[in-house]
């Protein structure tokens, strides 16, 4: 019994082969080695080479017919494995995130100057950031989030470690448009692996208005990764 004896009386079978006492495993047995050598040295089936030659020729033609196919594949592969760089912050009870590339500056709260006949629940007014007057918005009101006091409060993290949380103002640049908005807490820049990202649940993604692009799992929290283009294009339509 030599025809695939390793599957019958060998390590993959009932292990009744007396040679196992000597060789421990079938891969150490000369019978197994000989079977593998015969498999690799067997004659190729008829038309085998011709079929593979045609198949490889068709694949090469399909790729070269579209010069962008390979670069697109390389870019898609790089994007899949490259971690996301994002800034995580809190508005009220909601943890949110935006791409780190959109952030220009994080500052303490600044004095707000209202605009006559223009100030509303979304466009709050102007703030002075390093000598430049920039529009200040309420991202909470734009997203329809529950309002909560932004006063400093203690937050317990990692056992008995206690720190004080302060509100901040952030400056973002979205396709050349600069906006300022306040946040209740900011966690800074984080690099997030792609496997920690989830698609938005269907019950949310089918809603009439949703600003969430992905759900990020971060420190046992579900963080809404915002679609910055959609958020701020909606903002411009609402205030202009």
N, C-alpha and C positions, 0 to 999 in steps of 0.2 A: 504494500500500500504506500505508493510514493506520490500519487497524483493529489496535490494539495493536502498531504497528510497532516499538515500543521492545523488545518481546519477541522480535522476529524479526531485524531488521537493526540494532537499536539497542544500547544499552549492555548489555541483558540477552540479546541475541542474538549474531549473528556480527560485529557492529560494522562492517557494510559500508555503513551509511547515509552518504552524502556530507555530510550536514548536521552530523555529529559534528565535522568539522574546524572548523566555525564555532561551534557551541554547546557543545562539549566533552562535555556530558551531556544525556540526553534530557529531564531535568526543566527545562532551560533552553530547550527547543524550543517554538515556538508550537503545533505539532501536539499535543504532550503536554499543554500547558496547556488547549487547546481541548477535548481529550477529557475532562479532569478536570472542566471547567466543565459540559460536557454531562451528565456522570454525576450531578453534584449538582443540576442543574436539570431532570432528567427527571421525567415524570409518575409519581406514586405508583401502585403496582398497585391493582387493585380490592379494596375491603375492608381496605386496609392500615391506615388510621387506626382503623377499628372494631376490628380484631384487637389493635392495640397498646393501645387504650383498655381493652379487656376484660382484657388481660394485666396492665396496671398497676393496675387496680382489684382484681384477685385478689391481687396482691402486697401492696397496702396493707391489704387485709382480713386476710391471713395474719399480717402483722406486728402490726396493732392488736388482733387476737383474743387475743394473748398479750402482756400488758403487760411481761412480763419478758424478752421476746425481744431487744429492742434493748439494754437494759442488760447482759444476759449477753454479747451479741456484743461490746460495748465493753469489758467486763472481760476477756474472752478475748483480744481484740486487744492490750490494754494488757499483759497478763501475758506474751504471746508476745514482745513487743519489749522488755520491761523486763529489764535484766540481773539475774542472781542475785547476791545479796550473801551470801557464805559465808566461814567460817573453815576454813582448811586446816591439818591437823596430822598428825603421824606417830605410829603405835603400832607398835613393832617395825620391820618392813620395809614395812608397809602405810601408804599415804597415804590419809587419810580427810577428810571434810568434813561440817560441819553448818551449818544456816542461821545466819547471823550474829545474827539476832534472838533466838536461844536463849541466847546467851552473856551472862553478867552480869559476869564478872571473870576475870582471869588472874593467878595468883600464883606465887611460888616454892613449892617443896615444903614442906608443913606437917607437923608431928608428928601421927602417926596414933594414935588412941586406940581400942583394940579394945573390942568389946561382948561381955560374958560370954554365952556360949551363943547368940550371934547372928552372930558373925563367921564368914564362909565365903569361898570363892574369888571370890565376886562382891561381897558386902557386906564391905568390909575394916574398917570401923569409922567413927569420927567424926573430923572435923578442925575446928579453930577458925579460922573466917574472920571477921575483924573482930569478934570477941567472940561470934559465933554458931556453935553446934555444928551441923555439917551432915554428912549421910551421905556417906561416901566409897566409891566403887565401883571395880571393875576393869572398865573397858570392854573391855580386851583379852580377859579371861576370858569376858565375856558374849558377845563376837563370835567366840570360839574362835580367836583369832589366836596366832601363834607368839610365844613369850616371848623378850624380848631385854633385855640390860642397859640401864638408863636413865642410865648415867654419861655425863658430858660427853665428847664426842669431836670431833675436827676434821672439818669437811666442806668439800670443795673445790667452789666454784661459780664460774662465769663466769671460766674460765681460771685465773689464779694468785691469785684472791681467796680467802682462807682465813678462816673464822670458826669460833668455838667454839659448839657446840650444847649447850643445857642443857634438862633436863626441867622441866616446869612442871605446875602444877595448874590446872584450869579449873573454873569454876562455871557451870552451865547451869540455866536455868529452863524446864521443859517443862510447860506448862499448869498453872502454879502450884506444881509440885513442883521443889524445888531439889536438885541433885546435884553432887558434886565427883568428878572423876577426873583421874588423872595422864596426861600425854602425854610422849612422848620428844622431840618437837620441834614447834614451832608456827610457822607462817608468817604468821599474822595474818589480817586481813580482806582479801578479794579480791572484786572485781566480775567476774562471769563472763558473757559473752554467751551467749545461748541456743544459738547455732549450735555452741558448743563442747561441748554436752551430747549424750550418746549414751544410747540405751536400754540397759538391762541385757541382756546376751546371753541367749538362750533357755535355754542349759544352766545358767545361774545362776538366772534368774528362776523356773525350774521346780523348783528345789531345795526340799526340805521347809522349810528356814528360810533366809531371805535378808534381810539388813537394808539392802541397797543399793537406793536409789531410782533413781539415775542414775549414769552414768560421766562424769566431767568431764575434759576434756583440758587439762592445765595444765603448762606448762614441760616438754614432752616426757614427762610422767608421766600415768598413768591414776589418777585420784583417785576413790575410792568415795564418792559423796554419799549419806550415810545417811538413811534414813527415820526421823526422830527420833521420830515418834509410835509407830511399831512398835517401835523399839529400846527406848524407855523404858516402854512399856506391858508389853513382855515382861520388862523388868527388875523392874517392880513385882510381876508374877506370880511371878517367881523368888525374890524375897526376902521377900515378905509372907506 
